[in-house]
């Protein structure tokens, strides 16, 4: 999967939320002042080029829908993040959050329970 820019990722989150949509539908999701229509149309076309959305013509407009699930994207993004910032070590990732007090002892215990009960 090709990496998304911040703007592409934001648009993609709205597309995942809406499902099948046109550019105007996505535009309504942005807080004021929003984006210019042409800017968002370019972003969505980039998402199509990268394979994140599919498009089909319906009259004078295009209807887009996700081609990649949010879960698939998250798996790839988190894996890349861990590889780039934590030397591909999930242990180092969890240790970082524990040191920075971003995760509690109770949350760590919940994670351990999830791991133990998965198999």
C-alpha positions, 0 to 999 in steps of 0.5 A: 500500500502506498503511503497517504499524505495527511490530507489523503488520510483525512479524506479517507477517514470520511470516506470510510465513515460515509461509504459510497459517496461523491466529492460533495458528500465528503466535503460536507464532513469537513469543519468550516471553512472546509476545503475548496471542491477542486482541492478535495477532488484532486485528493480523492483522485489521488486516492483512486490512483493509489488504489484506496477508492474505486470510482464509477461514473453516475451521470455527470458525477463520480461515485467513490467507495473504499477499496481498502478497509480501515483495518487493512490500512491501520495494520499497514500503517502501524507496522510501518510506524513500528518499523521506522520509529521502534526498530520493528519492535512492538516491545519497544513501542509498548515500553515507550508508552509505559515510560511516557505514562500514556498507558496504565498498568490496568491497560497493560494487564488488559493487553496481556489478557488479550494476548493470552486469550487469543490463542 
